[in-house]
Structures are given as C-alpha cells and as structure tokens.
Amino acid sequence: MARTHTVSARLARRLRWHQALHDPAHEPRNALRWLPELRRWQAARLERSFAHFLDAPDRALAARFFLDDVYGDRDFTRRDADIARVLPTMQRLLPASLLGTVADAIELGALTHALDLRMADTLQAIAPTRRRLDDALYAEAYPAMGLPRLRRRQIRLIGAVGRGFGSALRLRGVSALLAFSRGPARLEGLSELQGFLERGYAAFDGLGNADAFVDEIERDESRASARLFARESAPFGW
C-alpha cells in the first residue's frame, strides 16, 4: 500500500507539471509559430524511423501504440484530465506497477512538450524567417538547444513505458480488470484513459519479446540523439 501511495503522489505531481506546461497563461511559448511545425516534422520523422517495425506483423501494433499514444504528435489533455479525475480510484484498483507506468507516460508527455517548447524557441532564434522544418534545420537546432541529460531521460522514459506494459501482461487479473472497467469508464466519460490502457495492453500482448522491441527503440533513439549532438551527417540513418 505504501508503494501505491508513493506512485500516486508521483503521478499527481507529473499531472500538475503537464497541466502547467500546456496552460497558455502559464507558458506563453505554446503560441510560438514553430511549435506545430516542429510537432508535424517529428511525427513524420518517427514514422520513417519506425517503418521497419510497422512493416513487421508481430510488431506493428506495438509500434503504432508508441507513435499514437506514447511518443507521437497527439494532444493528451483529455486523457490526463481523465487521470486527474479518477486518481483516488486508480490508486485503489490498479496494481502499483501499472500505476507507475501511467506516471511514466505522463512524465514522458510533459518532458517531451517541455523540450518541444525549448526547441521551438531555438528555431525562432536561428531561423526567424523560415516557415518549414527539414532534416538539416532540425540537425542544426537540436545541439544548439542542448540539454543532453534531459534528452537521455526522455529516451529512458520511452523504454520505461514500454517495459511497464510488457510487465503488466504478467500480472494476474489485469486483463479482467480492464475488461470489467470498460463499461463504467464509458459511463463516467473516461474513454480516453480506458482506451490508452487497453491499447497498450493489447499492443504488447501480441509481441513475442517485448523487452527486445523496447531495447531496439531505446538503442536507435539514443544513437540518433548522440549523432545529433555530435553534428554527424545522416543522424537518423537516411
């Protein structure tokens, strides 16, 4: 029980951080014109980087979950509002390990947005008259922005979320719990949160080796980040 309360407190802190980052009154950089273009480019880049996963029948569902629900260009405000509303109930019903995975997902979303805000600011400084982002401009802005420690943290969180869902498959009763909560979640207007949990569980249920899949993503993203900071050519392998 003590561990559950600790994870719940961490989740509450991450939610407050996430909400503050997305609040235009608190964070005016949300209005930067580079932000939507940056998110568009990054979503397209991830599609290219994940192409080999998406082409593999046993990995496509998990790859799509990462792109759409974990690390992609999607507004998670509704999902996170759902979590804030039902935090006490989640604390009672969800295993601490799965609650920790939700906390990792919220932290990843918040950290990614914080880095995007900083990157949009950097792009505005180095390319004030440009309108479109391309590989070369991104490769210039990434090391100019800096923060390698936070970039490493971002990549580790991607792995933590993936391994968390992989571990949930081995927990007794999780599948039944998700199925049981589907109806009440719909009635309570918590479909975003329910869908996130169900999609994550289903995505990793189809993987033969979840750890190998997550390890490969972490390795590839870490390698690309290191190449970007070193200002190497073709950091993403194309």
N, C-alpha and C positions, 0 to 999 in steps of 0.2 A: 504493500500500500504506500509506503514512504517513497518508493521509486516512482510510482504513478503520480503522486503529488508533485515530485520534483520535475518530472517530464511535463506535467500540466502547467506548472509555473513557467517553465521554459517556453512552452507553446504560447502562453499568454503574452510573454514579453516579445516574442517574434511577431505575433499578430499586431501588437501596438506599433512596432517598428515598421511593419509592412504598411499599415494604415497611414502612418505619418508620412512615409515616403511618397505615397500616392495622393496625398492631400495637396491640391494646388496652392492653398493658402499657406501651408507649412513649407512646401517645396516648390518654389516658382519655376525651377528648371523643368518641370513637367510640361511647360509651354514651349520649350525650345523646339525650333523647327526641325532640327536634326534628329530628334528622338524617334518619330515614326519612321523616318527613312532608315535609321540605324536598325530598328527592330525588323523592318522589312528585309534588309540585307542579311541580317543574322539568321532569320528564318530560312532564307534561300540557301545560305551557306551551310546550315545544318542539314537541310535536305540533301545537298550534294555530299556532305561528309558521311551521312547515314545511308547513302544509296545502296551500299553492299548489304547492310542489314535489312533494308526494306525489300531487297530482292530475294532474301532467304526466307522460305516459307515458315521455318520454325522461329525466326527472329523478328519478322515483320511487325507483329502485333506489339511486341515489347518496344521496338524502335519507334513505332507510331505513338505509343504512350509517352515515351520520353520527349518526342517532338511536340506533341499537343498538350500534354499535361504537366510536364516537369520542367522542360528547358526551352520551350518554344515561344513564339510570338502570340501570346494569348492573355487576355485580361482575367486574372484570377480573383478579382474583387468579390464576386458573388460567392465563390467557393469559400473564401476566407471569412466573409461575413457569416456564412453558414457555420463555420467552425467556431467563431466567436460566440454565436448564439447558443450552441449546444455543448460548449466546453465542459460544464459540470457533468452532463450526461455521458459524454465521451470518456471522461475520467473514470466513471463507474463501469462502463460497458466494454471499452476497448482494452485489449492487453497493452501493458506498458510499452512493449517493443513496437507495436503498430502505432501507438500514440506518438512514440519517438520518431517514427518515420514521417508522420504527418508534420511534426515540428520541423524536421529536416527539410521537407518540401516547402514549408512556409519560409524558412530561413533562406533557402536557395532562391525562391522567388523574390524575396526582399533584397538579398545581396545582388542578384542579377540586375534588378531595377536600379539599385544604387550605383552600380558600375555603369549601367547604361546612361544614367544622368550625367555621370562624370565624363563618359565618352562623348556624349552629345555636346557637352561644354567644350571639350577638347577640339572636336570637329569644328565648332563655331569659331574657335580661336585660330586654327590653322587653315581653314578653308571657308572663310566667311561668305564668299560669293558662289560657292559650289552648291548644287542642288541634289546631285545624285552621288551615292556612295559606291565605290568599286573596290576591288581587291587591293589595289595599290594605295588608295587613300586610307583604307582600314588598317593596312600594314604600317602606314606612317603614324596614324593616330594611336594605335594600341600601345606601343612602347613610350610614346610621348605622354600618354596618360599615366603610365606607371602602375603602381600598386600590385607588384607581383605576388606578395603574400596573400592578398585577397583573391587574386585570380586562382591561386592554388587552393584556397579554401572553397571557392566556387566549384572547382572540379571535384574536390573531395566530397562535397555535398551531393553532387550528381551520383557518385558511387554509393553514398550512404542511403539515398532514397531507393536506388535500385536494389541494393542488398537488403534493405528493410522489407521491401515487398517480397523478395525471394525468401527471406526468413519467415514471413507471415504464412507462406504456404505450408510450413512445417508445424504451425501452431494448431492445436486441436480446436475445432469449433469455429474457426474464423469464417470459413465458407458459409456455415449455417447462420452465423451471426449476421453476415452481410445480406444473406437472402431474407432473413427474418425482418431486418430493418428497412427493407426496400419500400414496403407499403407505408409504414409510419413516416419515413423520410419524405415521401411524396406528399403526404397529407400535411406535413409540417413545413413544406416549402424548402426542404433541404436536398433537393435533387442534385445540385452541383457537387456537394460533398459526397453524397452517396455514389454518384457516378464516378467521381475520382477514385474512391476506394475500390469500387467494383472493377473499373477498367485496369487499375494497377494490379489487382489480384489476378484477373483473367489474363493479362498480358504475360505475367511471369509464370502462370500455370502452364503455358504452352512451351516454355523454354526447357530444353534438355539440361542445360548447365547455366543457371542464372549468373553465378559468380564469374564464369569465363566471359559472358556477354558484357557484364558491367566492367570487368577489368579491362576489356578491349576499348570500351568507350573512354575510360579514365586515361588509359595509355595514349590513345590517339589525341584526345583533347590536351593532355599535358605536353605532348610532343609539339603540337601546333602552337601552344602558348609559349613554350621555350623558344621556338623558331621565330615567333613574332618579336619577342623581347630581344633576340639576337639579331633582328633585322635581316634574317635569311630570306632568300628568294623562295617562292612557292611554299609558304609555311603550311598550307593545307594539303599539299601533295598533288596539286594540279597546276 
